[in-house]
Amino acid sequence: MSTTNSGKFGASAILDALPVSSWHRRLVVLVGVGSFFDLYEVFLGGVLAPVLAKEFGLASVGKAAVIASGFAGMFVGANVLSILADRLGRRRVFILNLLAYSLFSVAGAFSPNLEVFLILRFLAGIGLGAELVLVDTYLAEFLPGKVRGRYTAWAYTVGFLGVPIAALLGGKLVAAREIFGMSGWRWLLVVGGLGAVFVLVARAQLPESPRWLESRGRHAEAADVVRSVVSKVYDKPAELTLDDLPPEPGEDEARTWRDVLGTTFRDYRKHTVMLLVFQVLQTVAYYGFGALAPLVLVTKGFDVTESLGYAALTFVGYPLGSLASVPLVERFERKYLIIAAAIAIGVFGIVFAAATSTVLIVSAGFMLTMASNVFSNSFHIYQAEIFPTAIRSTASGVAYSLSRATAMFLPFVAVPLLYSVGPTAVFSSSAALIALLCLDIGLLGPRSTGQPLEQVGSRPPCDAVSRRAEQTVGGDV
């Protein structure tokens, strides 16, 4: 491959022109397995809250603190690590975040008291703060545009297996009381931390994003990565000549975090405002149920072990909803799919809260979690598409951090309300906020489905570059 072209040689056009291969599928699985631990950890707070309430004699504020501590760390991590990902690269931060999570999660298992536990949960949360933003960003920058949504949804389907597993393990380990002399709930933290180590080792083999390398002016390195990817896709050495490929419509290369934030708020103001408002509101729609479900079941008269068992049944809807989203995210415009799924979350949330029979409680919870992951997968794909490469991680991460901040404060409002006014009033209020979310994305959100990554919401697709990339890749390999 020639790398003498001093301009941007069009890595994105070539990556978009590649056929989907076993290399792409392996990448999706490896990235998706990493998201497993983020999602496992997110819902672990709701699992641990009723358990630790017994062990440490916690009132509603203490239970809220257990749930909120991880989210507080995620808020910090989403801001710091997502900015670092635009400065240092996707691959380095992918390794850094799981390393921090593994160390502090295992350490948290040996907490001698609640105060130490909350501090270590906070530090583990920092490690995972940017995980899902990096998943969105990394896959968006490698996957061809025509399958970007579908394959990202597959990655999250792998990741969301962590949610019912957290609840199932919680029920089993809590019932076991002690294993090898250590309380069952402590093993939940050990499992998460040690599991992440294996993924960390595998992620060390990931290539850096060529789109990010281009945005930093490192064109020769980007060319090497593209050559390597093309060779693996076609299973033979790539002989690409890229000097005659028309340069892609360029992006200004952001060199400092001030440049990045300035570009985000100056040139992409409408996208930014929409996403900031969306992230605050989506927390109520999405995390509210996962965090509160075991506690809601306890208020309905189930004991802790029963509540975790029934919560696990409803949580099965998370991976199944993610699987259901696979054909939907390419078939329907993503912004409208987000709205439809959000409305379903509001409706099923009210039914879950008001139901008295076990069958209806579990059924409504299952349908709610199904809708939640059509919603979640759609917006994770969407938020990675609406900003250019140089600011993608920072813009998405800073906005996404607001969801973590809201999730941090949500338990301190929702848990006391749950005990004072009941679950129906809490979930009805959530439904009202969901209506505002639908208006926000409906009025301000750009269309993105099937569009080239560099063109979403900014300029019409550059057909000449796309056609030339297809001819170069298809003809020279």
One Martini backbone bead per residue (centre of mass of N, CA, C, O) as a GRO file, in nm:
protein
  477
    1MET     BB    1   0.095   0.036   0.023
    2SER     BB    2   0.050   0.357  -0.027
    3THR     BB    3   0.179   0.663   0.178
    4THR     BB    4   0.237   0.946   0.014
    5ASN     BB    5  -0.009   1.082   0.080
    6SER     BB    6  -0.067   1.393   0.238
    7GLY     BB    7  -0.345   1.333   0.259
    8LYS     BB    8  -0.643   1.208   0.300
    9PHE     BB    9  -0.694   0.867   0.194
   10GLY     BB   10  -0.970   0.715   0.294
   11ALA     BB   11  -1.035   0.501   0.521
   12SER     BB   12  -1.345   0.517   0.550
   13ALA     BB   13  -1.417   0.436   0.258
   14ILE     BB   14  -1.285   0.155   0.273
   15LEU     BB   15  -1.429   0.040   0.522
   16ASP     BB   16  -1.719   0.076   0.394
   17ALA     BB   17  -1.647  -0.117   0.131
   18LEU     BB   18  -1.633  -0.359   0.289
   19PRO     BB   19  -1.694  -0.668   0.352
   20VAL     BB   20  -1.836  -0.881   0.555
   21SER     BB   21  -1.658  -1.064   0.810
   22SER     BB   22  -1.497  -1.256   1.040
   23TRP     BB   23  -1.342  -1.014   1.152
   24HIS     BB   24  -1.587  -0.845   1.234
   25ARG     BB   25  -1.716  -1.056   1.424
   26ARG     BB   26  -1.482  -1.076   1.625
   27LEU     BB   27  -1.483  -0.781   1.708
   28VAL     BB   28  -1.770  -0.774   1.823
   29VAL     BB   29  -1.730  -0.986   2.045
   30LEU     BB   30  -1.491  -0.855   2.197
   31VAL     BB   31  -1.637  -0.589   2.261
   32GLY     BB   32  -1.896  -0.710   2.390
   33VAL     BB   33  -1.763  -0.853   2.634
   34GLY     BB   34  -1.679  -0.588   2.770
   35SER     BB   35  -1.977  -0.480   2.817
   36PHE     BB   36  -2.063  -0.692   3.021
   37PHE     BB   37  -1.924  -0.550   3.276
   38ASP     BB   38  -2.076  -0.291   3.274
   39LEU     BB   39  -2.367  -0.416   3.298
   40TYR     BB   40  -2.317  -0.582   3.546
   41GLU     BB   41  -2.243  -0.336   3.728
   42VAL     BB   42  -2.495  -0.158   3.699
   43PHE     BB   43  -2.696  -0.395   3.821
   44LEU     BB   44  -2.553  -0.468   4.094
   45GLY     BB   45  -2.666  -0.251   4.282
   46GLY     BB   46  -2.960  -0.364   4.291
   47VAL     BB   47  -2.870  -0.639   4.410
   48LEU     BB   48  -2.707  -0.534   4.672
   49ALA     BB   49  -2.895  -0.354   4.838
   50PRO     BB   50  -3.076  -0.574   4.989
   51VAL     BB   51  -2.834  -0.730   5.107
   52LEU     BB   52  -2.679  -0.494   5.264
   53ALA     BB   53  -2.915  -0.412   5.441
   54LYS     BB   54  -2.869  -0.657   5.630
   55GLU     BB   55  -2.562  -0.652   5.695
   56PHE     BB   56  -2.562  -0.310   5.763
   57GLY     BB   57  -2.835  -0.176   5.832
   58LEU     BB   58  -3.004  -0.027   5.603
   59ALA     BB   59  -3.142   0.238   5.481
   60SER     BB   60  -3.245   0.419   5.218
   61VAL     BB   61  -2.977   0.577   5.191
   62GLY     BB   62  -2.788   0.331   5.187
   63LYS     BB   63  -2.906   0.198   4.936
   64ALA     BB   64  -2.853   0.436   4.749
   65ALA     BB   65  -2.541   0.437   4.784
   66VAL     BB   66  -2.487   0.164   4.654
   67ILE     BB   67  -2.595   0.248   4.374
   68ALA     BB   68  -2.438   0.534   4.338
   69SER     BB   69  -2.129   0.480   4.352
   70GLY     BB   70  -2.078   0.370   4.066
   71PHE     BB   71  -2.200   0.616   3.911
   72ALA     BB   72  -2.000   0.827   4.013
   73GLY     BB   73  -1.756   0.699   3.873
   74MET     BB   74  -1.875   0.701   3.583
   75PHE     BB   75  -1.886   1.004   3.555
   76VAL     BB   76  -1.583   1.050   3.566
   77GLY     BB   77  -1.496   0.845   3.347
   78ALA     BB   78  -1.661   0.961   3.107
   79ASN     BB   79  -1.497   1.224   3.099
   80VAL     BB   80  -1.195   1.140   3.111
   81LEU     BB   81  -1.175   0.886   2.912
   82SER     BB   82  -1.309   1.012   2.659
   83ILE     BB   83  -1.092   1.230   2.623
   84LEU     BB   84  -0.850   1.034   2.608
   85ALA     BB   85  -0.951   0.886   2.347
   86ASP     BB   86  -0.893   1.149   2.169
   87ARG     BB   87  -0.582   1.165   2.257
   88LEU     BB   88  -0.469   0.841   2.282
   89GLY     BB   89  -0.694   0.641   2.209
   90ARG     BB   90  -0.889   0.365   2.203
   91ARG     BB   91  -0.707   0.126   2.290
   92ARG     BB   92  -0.577   0.231   2.553
   93VAL     BB   93  -0.850   0.281   2.706
   94PHE     BB   94  -0.961  -0.003   2.686
   95ILE     BB   95  -0.739  -0.108   2.885
   96LEU     BB   96  -0.752   0.089   3.126
   97ASN     BB   97  -1.047   0.045   3.221
   98LEU     BB   98  -1.032  -0.264   3.290
   99LEU     BB   99  -0.801  -0.250   3.489
  100ALA     BB  100  -0.937  -0.072   3.702
  101TYR     BB  101  -1.185  -0.246   3.750
  102SER     BB  102  -1.051  -0.510   3.841
  103LEU     BB  103  -0.900  -0.409   4.091
  104PHE     BB  104  -1.152  -0.272   4.248
  105SER     BB  105  -1.346  -0.510   4.251
  106VAL     BB  106  -1.176  -0.711   4.411
  107ALA     BB  107  -1.125  -0.523   4.651
  108GLY     BB  108  -1.434  -0.491   4.728
  109ALA     BB  109  -1.468  -0.789   4.839
  110PHE     BB  110  -1.276  -0.687   5.108
  111SER     BB  111  -1.462  -0.516   5.262
  112PRO     BB  112  -1.505  -0.417   5.605
  113ASN     BB  113  -1.702  -0.182   5.508
  114LEU     BB  114  -1.908   0.052   5.373
  115GLU     BB  115  -1.704   0.279   5.313
  116VAL     BB  116  -1.503   0.112   5.146
  117PHE     BB  117  -1.702   0.003   4.941
  118LEU     BB  118  -1.784   0.279   4.815
  119ILE     BB  119  -1.503   0.363   4.719
  120LEU     BB  120  -1.445   0.112   4.535
  121ARG     BB  121  -1.692   0.149   4.356
  122PHE     BB  122  -1.609   0.421   4.248
  123LEU     BB  123  -1.336   0.329   4.118
  124ALA     BB  124  -1.459   0.114   3.932
  125GLY     BB  125  -1.643   0.315   3.779
  126ILE     BB  126  -1.423   0.473   3.637
  127GLY     BB  127  -1.329   0.240   3.453
  128LEU     BB  128  -1.639   0.219   3.315
  129GLY     BB  129  -1.740   0.502   3.212
  130ALA     BB  130  -1.632   0.459   2.884
  131GLU     BB  131  -1.710   0.185   2.762
  132LEU     BB  132  -1.968   0.239   2.583
  133VAL     BB  133  -1.847   0.469   2.422
  134LEU     BB  134  -1.618   0.295   2.299
  135VAL     BB  135  -1.791   0.092   2.163
  136ASP     BB  136  -1.937   0.285   1.976
  137THR     BB  137  -1.686   0.418   1.845
  138TYR     BB  138  -1.525   0.172   1.743
  139LEU     BB  139  -1.744   0.041   1.567
  140ALA     BB  140  -1.812   0.288   1.391
  141GLU     BB  141  -1.498   0.299   1.275
  142PHE     BB  142  -1.515  -0.011   1.136
  143LEU     BB  143  -1.793  -0.033   1.030
  144PRO     BB  144  -1.998  -0.059   0.791
  145GLY     BB  145  -2.271   0.137   0.732
  146LYS     BB  146  -2.482  -0.098   0.644
  147VAL     BB  147  -2.404  -0.259   0.949
  148ARG     BB  148  -2.363  -0.090   1.207
  149GLY     BB  149  -2.621  -0.140   1.371
  150ARG     BB  150  -2.640  -0.451   1.376
  151TYR     BB  151  -2.352  -0.514   1.501
  152THR     BB  152  -2.383  -0.347   1.757
  153ALA     BB  153  -2.624  -0.508   1.862
  154TRP     BB  154  -2.463  -0.771   1.896
  155ALA     BB  155  -2.266  -0.668   2.107
  156TYR     BB  156  -2.494  -0.607   2.320
  157THR     BB  157  -2.603  -0.890   2.343
  158VAL     BB  158  -2.355  -0.997   2.482
  159GLY     BB  159  -2.347  -0.789   2.718
  160PHE     BB  160  -2.654  -0.842   2.836
  161LEU     BB  161  -2.594  -1.110   2.985
  162GLY     BB  162  -2.504  -0.966   3.256
  163VAL     BB  163  -2.780  -0.908   3.388
  164PRO     BB  164  -2.907  -1.188   3.461
  165ILE     BB  165  -2.646  -1.292   3.591
  166ALA     BB  166  -2.643  -1.099   3.829
  167ALA     BB  167  -2.915  -1.200   3.946
  168LEU     BB  168  -2.859  -1.505   3.960
  169LEU     BB  169  -2.603  -1.491   4.128
  170GLY     BB  170  -2.727  -1.337   4.359
  171GLY     BB  171  -2.931  -1.555   4.447
  172LYS     BB  172  -2.727  -1.789   4.488
  173LEU     BB  173  -2.510  -1.646   4.674
  174VAL     BB  174  -2.702  -1.553   4.894
  175ALA     BB  175  -2.813  -1.837   4.967
  176ALA     BB  176  -2.515  -1.953   5.041
  177ARG     BB  177  -2.367  -1.712   5.205
  178GLU     BB  178  -2.099  -1.917   5.193
  179ILE     BB  179  -1.765  -1.927   5.027
  180PHE     BB  180  -1.483  -2.006   5.152
  181GLY     BB  181  -1.558  -1.791   5.395
  182MET     BB  182  -1.730  -1.607   5.191
  183SER     BB  183  -1.948  -1.402   5.104
  184GLY     BB  184  -2.154  -1.412   4.837
  185TRP     BB  185  -2.147  -1.107   4.743
  186ARG     BB  186  -1.834  -1.097   4.702
  187TRP     BB  187  -1.826  -1.286   4.447
  188LEU     BB  188  -1.949  -1.084   4.247
  189LEU     BB  189  -1.686  -0.908   4.233
  190VAL     BB  190  -1.482  -1.124   4.151
  191VAL     BB  191  -1.607  -1.212   3.885
  192GLY     BB  192  -1.587  -0.938   3.742
  193GLY     BB  193  -1.279  -0.883   3.775
  194LEU     BB  194  -1.158  -1.151   3.651
  195GLY     BB  195  -1.308  -1.149   3.381
  196ALA     BB  196  -1.179  -0.879   3.274
  197VAL     BB  197  -0.888  -0.981   3.237
  198PHE     BB  198  -0.933  -1.156   2.983
  199VAL     BB  199  -1.030  -0.923   2.803
  200LEU     BB  200  -0.782  -0.744   2.827
  201VAL     BB  201  -0.586  -0.936   2.684
  202ALA     BB  202  -0.744  -0.944   2.414
  203ARG     BB  203  -0.747  -0.625   2.360
  204ALA     BB  204  -0.438  -0.594   2.300
  205GLN     BB  205  -0.499  -0.688   1.984
  206LEU     BB  206  -0.612  -0.435   1.899
  207PRO     BB  207  -0.664  -0.197   1.681
  208GLU     BB  208  -0.640   0.104   1.574
  209SER     BB  209  -0.811   0.368   1.465
  210PRO     BB  210  -0.792   0.512   1.156
  211ARG     BB  211  -0.967   0.759   1.203
  212TRP     BB  212  -0.807   0.863   1.445
  213LEU     BB  213  -0.529   0.881   1.309
  214GLU     BB  214  -0.619   1.091   1.102
  215SER     BB  215  -0.714   1.312   1.310
  216ARG     BB  216  -0.385   1.319   1.403
  217GLY     BB  217  -0.199   1.286   1.128
  218ARG     BB  218  -0.154   0.948   1.106
  219HIS     BB  219  -0.146   0.816   0.802
  220ALA     BB  220   0.052   0.578   0.794
  221GLU     BB  221  -0.081   0.415   1.023
  222ALA     BB  222  -0.359   0.398   0.897
  223ALA     BB  223  -0.267   0.245   0.644
  224ASP     BB  224  -0.168  -0.009   0.793
  225VAL     BB  225  -0.439  -0.090   0.915
  226VAL     BB  226  -0.598  -0.115   0.653
  227ARG     BB  227  -0.421  -0.331   0.525
  228SER     BB  228  -0.469  -0.541   0.748
  229VAL     BB  229  -0.777  -0.561   0.723
  230VAL     BB  230  -0.795  -0.638   0.423
  231SER     BB  231  -0.629  -0.899   0.449
  232LYS     BB  232  -0.834  -1.037   0.647
  233VAL     BB  233  -1.090  -1.023   0.476
  234TYR     BB  234  -0.935  -1.174   0.214
  235ASP     BB  235  -0.695  -1.367   0.299
  236LYS     BB  236  -0.475  -1.156   0.177
  237PRO     BB  237  -0.267  -0.957   0.049
  238ALA     BB  238  -0.251  -0.616   0.022
  239GLU     BB  239  -0.280  -0.404  -0.297
  240LEU     BB  240  -0.297  -0.082  -0.238
  241THR     BB  241  -0.382   0.219  -0.420
  242LEU     BB  242  -0.434   0.561  -0.277
  243ASP     BB  243  -0.342   0.821  -0.432
  244ASP     BB  244  -0.616   0.834  -0.629
  245LEU     BB  245  -0.787   0.896  -0.389
  246PRO     BB  246  -1.008   1.096  -0.294
  247PRO     BB  247  -1.046   1.305  -0.068
  248GLU     BB  248  -1.206   1.352   0.203
  249PRO     BB  249  -1.407   1.515   0.377
  250GLY     BB  250  -1.288   1.709   0.611
  251GLU     BB  251  -1.132   1.737   0.931
  252ASP     BB  252  -1.050   1.892   1.195
  253GLU     BB  253  -0.767   1.879   1.395
  254ALA     BB  254  -0.779   1.797   1.719
  255ARG     BB  255  -0.535   1.885   1.982
  256THR     BB  256  -0.734   1.969   2.209
  257TRP     BB  257  -0.981   1.978   2.442
  258ARG     BB  258  -1.071   2.263   2.364
  259ASP     BB  259  -1.120   2.208   2.067
  260VAL     BB  260  -1.329   1.989   2.104
  261LEU     BB  261  -1.540   2.150   2.270
  262GLY     BB  262  -1.567   2.383   2.071
  263THR     BB  263  -1.671   2.217   1.832
  264THR     BB  264  -1.917   2.093   1.966
  265PHE     BB  265  -2.064   2.380   2.050
  266ARG     BB  266  -2.037   2.527   1.767
  267ASP     BB  267  -2.095   2.303   1.520
  268TYR     BB  268  -2.290   2.098   1.729
  269ARG     BB  269  -2.530   2.221   1.896
  270LYS     BB  270  -2.789   2.060   1.838
  271HIS     BB  271  -2.677   1.782   1.906
  272THR     BB  272  -2.584   1.849   2.195
  273VAL     BB  273  -2.849   1.936   2.325
  274MET     BB  274  -3.005   1.681   2.266
  275LEU     BB  275  -2.808   1.483   2.420
  276LEU     BB  276  -2.811   1.611   2.700
  277VAL     BB  277  -3.113   1.582   2.752
  278PHE     BB  278  -3.139   1.282   2.692
  279GLN     BB  279  -2.942   1.167   2.915
  280VAL     BB  280  -3.106   1.255   3.156
  281LEU     BB  281  -3.381   1.107   3.077
  282GLN     BB  282  -3.286   0.807   3.015
  283THR     BB  283  -3.223   0.717   3.302
  284VAL     BB  284  -3.513   0.684   3.395
  285ALA     BB  285  -3.598   0.479   3.177
  286TYR     BB  286  -3.357   0.267   3.224
  287TYR     BB  287  -3.221   0.254   3.522
  288GLY     BB  288  -3.464   0.258   3.710
  289PHE     BB  289  -3.553  -0.037   3.689
  290GLY     BB  290  -3.290  -0.197   3.751
  291ALA     BB  291  -3.246  -0.061   4.037
  292LEU     BB  292  -3.561  -0.109   4.156
  293ALA     BB  293  -3.686  -0.391   4.120
  294PRO     BB  294  -3.604  -0.543   4.383
  295LEU     BB  295  -3.739  -0.329   4.572
  296VAL     BB  296  -4.026  -0.349   4.463
  297LEU     BB  297  -4.063  -0.650   4.538
  298VAL     BB  298  -4.031  -0.607   4.841
  299THR     BB  299  -4.281  -0.409   4.868
  300LYS     BB  300  -4.474  -0.661   4.763
  301GLY     BB  301  -4.355  -0.915   4.973
  302PHE     BB  302  -4.085  -1.012   4.896
  303ASP     BB  303  -3.809  -1.159   4.938
  304VAL     BB  304  -3.488  -1.134   4.851
  305THR     BB  305  -3.458  -1.400   4.692
  306GLU     BB  306  -3.718  -1.371   4.527
  307SER     BB  307  -3.659  -1.095   4.397
  308LEU     BB  308  -3.407  -1.193   4.241
  309GLY     BB  309  -3.548  -1.411   4.076
  310TYR     BB  310  -3.760  -1.226   3.935
  311ALA     BB  311  -3.557  -1.026   3.822
  312ALA     BB  312  -3.414  -1.230   3.640
  313LEU     BB  313  -3.658  -1.283   3.456
  314THR     BB  314  -3.683  -0.988   3.356
  315PHE     BB  315  -3.374  -0.961   3.259
  316VAL     BB  316  -3.394  -1.144   3.005
  317GLY     BB  317  -3.494  -0.904   2.823
  318TYR     BB  318  -3.225  -0.772   2.753
  319PRO     BB  319  -3.096  -0.974   2.546
  320LEU     BB  320  -3.360  -1.011   2.379
  321GLY     BB  321  -3.393  -0.713   2.302
  322SER     BB  322  -3.122  -0.693   2.161
  323LEU     BB  323  -3.186  -0.909   1.950
  324ALA     BB  324  -3.443  -0.764   1.834
  325SER     BB  325  -3.275  -0.507   1.727
  326VAL     BB  326  -3.108  -0.606   1.485
  327PRO     BB  327  -3.332  -0.568   1.250
  328LEU     BB  328  -3.436  -0.271   1.332
  329VAL     BB  329  -3.187  -0.060   1.306
  330GLU     BB  330  -3.203  -0.077   0.975
  331ARG     BB  331  -3.516  -0.055   0.903
  332PHE     BB  332  -3.521   0.192   1.100
  333GLU     BB  333  -3.519   0.490   1.210
  334ARG     BB  334  -3.358   0.554   1.498
  335LYS     BB  335  -3.515   0.792   1.628
  336TYR     BB  336  -3.797   0.640   1.609
  337LEU     BB  337  -3.717   0.386   1.769
  338ILE     BB  338  -3.661   0.531   2.033
  339ILE     BB  339  -3.945   0.641   2.078
  340ALA     BB  340  -4.106   0.374   2.075
  341ALA     BB  341  -3.949   0.239   2.312
  342ALA     BB  342  -4.005   0.456   2.527
  343ILE     BB  343  -4.311   0.421   2.537
  344ALA     BB  344  -4.302   0.124   2.628
  345ILE     BB  345  -4.161   0.173   2.896
  346GLY     BB  346  -4.381   0.347   3.027
  347VAL     BB  347  -4.614   0.142   3.015
  348PHE     BB  348  -4.475  -0.110   3.154
  349GLY     BB  349  -4.398   0.037   3.416
  350ILE     BB  350  -4.686   0.083   3.523
  351VAL     BB  351  -4.773  -0.212   3.526
  352PHE     BB  352  -4.553  -0.319   3.716
  353ALA     BB  353  -4.623  -0.130   3.961
  354ALA     BB  354  -4.946  -0.214   3.978
  355ALA     BB  355  -4.908  -0.499   4.010
  356THR     BB  356  -4.999  -0.817   4.195
  357SER     BB  357  -4.928  -1.039   4.017
  358THR     BB  358  -4.669  -1.235   3.934
  359VAL     BB  359  -4.715  -1.267   3.629
  360LEU     BB  360  -4.750  -0.962   3.564
  361ILE     BB  361  -4.487  -0.860   3.678
  362VAL     BB  362  -4.295  -1.032   3.501
  363SER     BB  363  -4.414  -0.961   3.223
  364ALA     BB  364  -4.377  -0.653   3.237
  365GLY     BB  365  -4.072  -0.659   3.296
  366PHE     BB  366  -3.993  -0.808   3.039
  367MET     BB  367  -4.108  -0.601   2.832
  368LEU     BB  368  -3.944  -0.363   2.936
  369THR     BB  369  -3.660  -0.485   2.878
  370MET     BB  370  -3.699  -0.521   2.582
  371ALA     BB  371  -3.746  -0.219   2.517
  372SER     BB  372  -3.483  -0.111   2.646
  373ASN     BB  373  -3.286  -0.252   2.423
  374VAL     BB  374  -3.387  -0.109   2.182
  375PHE     BB  375  -3.326   0.166   2.294
  376SER     BB  376  -3.024   0.139   2.368
  377ASN     BB  377  -2.903   0.048   2.097
  378SER     BB  378  -3.002   0.288   1.933
  379PHE     BB  379  -2.855   0.519   2.098
  380HIS     BB  380  -2.565   0.414   2.081
  381ILE     BB  381  -2.543   0.433   1.779
  382TYR     BB  382  -2.636   0.729   1.744
  383GLN     BB  383  -2.417   0.889   1.920
  384ALA     BB  384  -2.173   0.791   1.723
  385GLU     BB  385  -2.290   0.941   1.445
  386ILE     BB  386  -2.321   1.277   1.520
  387PHE     BB  387  -2.000   1.280   1.520
  388PRO     BB  388  -1.689   1.338   1.463
  389THR     BB  389  -1.394   1.183   1.516
  390ALA     BB  390  -1.231   1.405   1.686
  391ILE     BB  391  -1.516   1.420   1.894
  392ARG     BB  392  -1.674   1.159   1.958
  393SER     BB  393  -1.591   1.068   2.247
  394THR     BB  394  -1.626   1.334   2.399
  395ALA     BB  395  -1.917   1.409   2.324
  396SER     BB  396  -2.045   1.142   2.416
  397GLY     BB  397  -1.919   1.125   2.704
  398VAL     BB  398  -2.019   1.388   2.830
  399ALA     BB  399  -2.316   1.326   2.784
  400TYR     BB  400  -2.318   1.041   2.921
  401SER     BB  401  -2.237   1.138   3.207
  402LEU     BB  402  -2.522   1.244   3.281
  403SER     BB  403  -2.645   0.966   3.325
  404ARG     BB  404  -2.462   0.899   3.568
  405ALA     BB  405  -2.539   1.139   3.744
  406THR     BB  406  -2.839   1.077   3.756
  407ALA     BB  407  -2.799   0.786   3.869
  408MET     BB  408  -2.672   0.884   4.134
  409PHE     BB  409  -2.936   1.054   4.234
  410LEU     BB  410  -3.190   0.879   4.192
  411PRO     BB  411  -3.199   0.698   4.453
  412PHE     BB  412  -3.244   0.948   4.656
  413VAL     BB  413  -3.535   0.980   4.531
  414ALA     BB  414  -3.671   0.698   4.460
  415VAL     BB  415  -3.652   0.533   4.722
  416PRO     BB  416  -3.818   0.713   4.915
  417LEU     BB  417  -4.068   0.723   4.724
  418LEU     BB  418  -4.128   0.423   4.722
  419TYR     BB  419  -4.205   0.428   5.040
  420SER     BB  420  -4.415   0.678   5.033
  421VAL     BB  421  -4.591   0.645   4.732
  422GLY     BB  422  -4.499   0.429   4.548
  423PRO     BB  423  -4.451   0.272   4.239
  424THR     BB  424  -4.669   0.407   4.059
  425ALA     BB  425  -4.579   0.703   4.097
  426VAL     BB  426  -4.288   0.670   4.002
  427PHE     BB  427  -4.354   0.552   3.709
  428SER     BB  428  -4.533   0.788   3.618
  429SER     BB  429  -4.314   1.005   3.631
  430SER     BB  430  -4.131   0.868   3.425
  431ALA     BB  431  -4.329   0.887   3.185
  432ALA     BB  432  -4.322   1.197   3.164
  433LEU     BB  433  -4.015   1.213   3.094
  434ILE     BB  434  -4.034   1.041   2.837
  435ALA     BB  435  -4.199   1.246   2.674
  436LEU     BB  436  -3.970   1.456   2.662
  437LEU     BB  437  -3.767   1.280   2.515
  438CYS     BB  438  -3.930   1.249   2.252
  439LEU     BB  439  -3.928   1.549   2.179
  440ASP     BB  440  -3.627   1.597   2.164
  441ILE     BB  441  -3.551   1.387   1.936
  442GLY     BB  442  -3.774   1.465   1.729
  443LEU     BB  443  -3.679   1.779   1.693
  444LEU     BB  444  -3.332   1.752   1.707
  445GLY     BB  445  -3.280   1.492   1.560
  446PRO     BB  446  -3.106   1.327   1.337
  447ARG     BB  447  -3.054   1.143   1.071
  448SER     BB  448  -2.868   0.801   1.020
  449THR     BB  449  -2.959   0.566   0.862
  450GLY     BB  450  -2.711   0.446   0.634
  451GLN     BB  451  -2.504   0.660   0.673
  452PRO     BB  452  -2.227   0.802   0.650
  453LEU     BB  453  -2.040   0.889   0.916
  454GLU     BB  454  -1.938   1.181   0.797
  455GLN     BB  455  -2.262   1.281   0.717
  456VAL     BB  456  -2.419   1.316   0.968
  457GLY     BB  457  -2.587   1.616   0.978
  458SER     BB  458  -2.401   1.785   0.745
  459ARG     BB  459  -2.369   1.621   0.461
  460PRO     BB  460  -2.370   1.487   0.174
  461PRO     BB  461  -2.288   1.224   0.020
  462CYS     BB  462  -1.982   1.093  -0.123
  463ASP     BB  463  -2.007   0.908  -0.398
  464ALA     BB  464  -1.727   0.917  -0.533
  465VAL     BB  465  -1.564   0.803  -0.299
  466SER     BB  466  -1.722   0.539  -0.258
  467ARG     BB  467  -1.681   0.425  -0.545
  468ARG     BB  468  -1.369   0.432  -0.544
  469ALA     BB  469  -1.331   0.245  -0.301
  470GLU     BB  470  -1.468  -0.004  -0.422
  471GLN     BB  471  -1.278  -0.029  -0.666
  472THR     BB  472  -1.013  -0.055  -0.508
  473VAL     BB  473  -1.084  -0.298  -0.331
  474GLY     BB  474  -1.208  -0.489  -0.553
  475GLY     BB  475  -0.965  -0.468  -0.775
  476ASP     BB  476  -0.672  -0.496  -0.596
  477VAL     BB  477  -0.738  -0.785  -0.426
   0.00000   0.00000   0.00000
